[in-house]
């Protein structure tokens, strides 16, 4: 499974190649120190018909455009949020 690193507060697209369609992809959202703050995995069956995966990232999570949802999602939550 290929890992893709995405910086916080970015907006772009990820190209989905044949290798990703077969093995799936793992996407990590990293902060300015390179530390992962969120991680998303897409099984091959979820991205088998996709050419590009567009997204918008903020400081704590990535919002993926379209009707695709990650197979697995890990997001940190703030202890001070009420």
Secondary structure, 3 states (H helix, E strand, C coil): CEEEEEECCCEEEEECCHHHHHHCEEEEEECCCCCEEEEEEECHHHHCCCCEEEEEECCCCEEECCCCCCCEEEECCCCCCC
